[in-house]
């Protein structure tokens, strides 16, 4: 089954990241747009076939999503492994900085978290193979193409992976409303994995029990929780703040 990516920015990022694009489909009349011209230039450089098709054909492929007049057919995504993520951190000579997502099911939340993770310098993201959203075209678009620039591992057993990371002296921090430690009071420097739970149920029992510490965000309003993507993003940037302060970076 072909895999597709749509949207001008996601396609541009995919081309620049070097993932194999099998062909590019453009709606009639969009070739003159500046963003499309840049995509066409990169497509020519990479010798990607370009076809002009009626817009309704793109509507069918994207199931009515906003495709901005362009869709790319790409090779099937190859997921990384937890070992690949650790090796990437070693290559960059940095302490591992990892995001683990415990059964995030909303593709928009997944895309947002991947976008924040890439922007915050996370070395890789680990997602479950089952009962969770996969990285599809909507996730790629929501992430603004960040999915093409960050390692994403798909693992069958998160608790086993967490134990593997802990053996590598990585501090595993779970984000949970019942946590006793405020996120600003936790030490988020050094080798670190932040775990964000499911939108409705939060962290699963086993994942929660395998975390070294649970942190929480302060809540002063009438609602008792934040959107998973928002809460995860706040935690990632607090970790980034602490890590850059420790390293003397601006």
N, C-alpha and C positions, 0 to 999 in steps of 0.2 A: 504493500500500500504506500503510495507516494506521501512524503511529508512536505508540508508547505509552511512558508513564513510569509506574512503580509505586513504591509506598512512600510513607508519609505525609510524611516530611521532604523528599524530592525533589519531590513534588507541591506542597507548600507553597512551596518555594523557586522552583519554576517559575512558580507563580501570582504571587508577589511580584516576580519578575524581569520580568514583562510579556510573556513568550512566549505566543502565542495558544494557548489550550486550547480545543479544539473541543467536548469533553464530558468529564464526570467520571462514572466508573462506581464505585458503592459496593456492597460485599457486604451482603446482608440482615443487619440487626442491629448495624451498626457506627456508625450515625448519632449515638449518644449519647456516644461516646468523645470526651474533651476535644480531642484532636488533630484528629479528624474535624470537630468543631464549628468549629474555627478555619478549616479548609480550606473548609467549607461557607460560612462567612461571607465569605471572600475570593472564592469562586466566585460567590456572589450579587452581590457588588459588581462583579464583572467580567462578570456576566450569562452565566455558563457553564452550559449545561444539565447537570442531574444526574439520573442514572438509577440505580435500585436493581436489582441483578441477583443471581441465585444465585451463591454463592461459587465453585462449580465453573466458572462462566463466566470468572471472573477467573483461576482456575488455568489454564484453557485458553489465555487470551491471554498470560499470563506464562510459559507452558511450565513451570509448577510452581515458579516462583521465589517468594520471600517477598514478597508484595505488600501485606501488612498491611490487606487489605480495601478497598483503593482503587487504581484505575488511571485515569490521564488519557490521553485521546487528544489529541495535540498536532499542531501544524503541523510540517512537515518542517524539520529543523534547517538553518539557513543558516550556513555556515562563513564566517569572516572571511578576511582576507588578511594577509600580512606587513606590507603598507603600513598596513592598519587598526590593527595592533598598534602600529606606530611612531607613528601619529597619536594613538593613545590615550595613549601616554607623553608626547607633546608637550602634549596637552590637560591632563594632570595636572602638567605642568612638572617632570617627573622624568626622570632618565636611564633609557633603555630597560632593562628587566629581562625577559628572554625565556627560555622553556624550549623546547628542541627535542627531540623524541622520535624516535629513529632506529629505526623498525620495532618498537615495543613491540607485542607480539601478545596478551598476556594482558589481558583486559578489567578484571580486578581491579587489576592494576598500573597500567593507564591511569587508572582511576578514582581510585586512591590518589594518583597523581602530580598529577592535576588538582586534587584537594582540597588537597594541600600547596601547589601553585603559587598557588591563589587565596588561601589563608591567608597566604602569604609575600609577597603584594603583587606577584606577577608580572603584567606587563601583558598577556601573551598566551602561548599555547602553540601550537607548530607541529608538526603530525603529517604523515606521508606519506599520500598518497592511496591507494597500493597496498601490499600485503604488510604491513599493519599493522592493529591493531584500530581499529574505528570507534567513534564515540560513540553507543552504543546504550543501552537501558534499564538494563542491568546496570551500565554505566559511570556513568550518571547516579546510580544508587542507591549505588554504591560511593563516589562522590565526595560523597555527602550533599547533592546538589543544587548543588555548586560549579560544575558545567558550565554552569549558567544565569547565572553571574555573572562568567565569565571569557571573553575572546575566544579562540576556537580556530580556527586556520587549517589548512586541509588543502591541502598543496602537492604537486605531482607530482615535483619534483626538489629534494631537500634541499640538495645541494651548490650548486645555483644560488642558492637562498635564502640560504645561508650567505655566499656571495660578495656578494650584495646587501647583507646586513647589515654585512659588513666594509667595504664602500664607504661605509656610514653611520658608520664609526668605532666599530663595536660589536665588543668583544673576545669572541671565540668560544672557549669553554672546553669541551673534551670530557672526560667522565668515563670513565676507562679504567684497568684494572688495571696496564697496562704504563707508565702515566704516570710521569714522573720527579719531579713536583712534588706534595707533599702538599697536600691541599685547603685546609688551614689556612694554608699558606705562599703560596698564589696570591693575587694581587690581584683580588678579586671585586667591587670598587667600580666606579663609572662605568658607561657603557653596556656591557651584558653579555648574552650568550646562553650558557646552559649546555646541553650536549648529553648526553643519556642514551641509551645503546645498547640493543640487543635483549637479551632475557633470557638467551639462550644464547650468541650470537655476539658480543655487545658492539657497539661501533661498527663500521660497515662501513668497508672500506678507504678509499673515496673521502671519506667524511665525516671519518674520522680525519685524513686528509691535509689537509683544508681547515680544520681547527681551528687556532687560534693557539697553543694549549697544551693538553696533556693533564694532568689532575690525577688523583690516586688517593686512596683512603681507606686508612689503615693497617689491616693485618690481622694479628692476633696469635694467632688460634686455629688450628684444624686445617683449617677450610674456607678456600678461597682467593678467595671472592667473596661479595658480599651480594646479596640480592634487588634487582632494578632499582628498584623503587619506594622501598625503604629507602635505597639509596645515593643516588638522586636527591633524596630528601627531605632527607637530611643535608646534601648539597651546597647545596641551595636555602637552607636555614636558616643555613648558614655565610655564604653571600652576604648574606643579610638581616642577620646580625649585623654583618658588616663595613660594610655600607651604612648601617645605623642609627648605628653608632659614628662613622662619618665625618660624618654629618649632625647628630650631637649629640642623637639621639633615644633615648628609653628603649624 
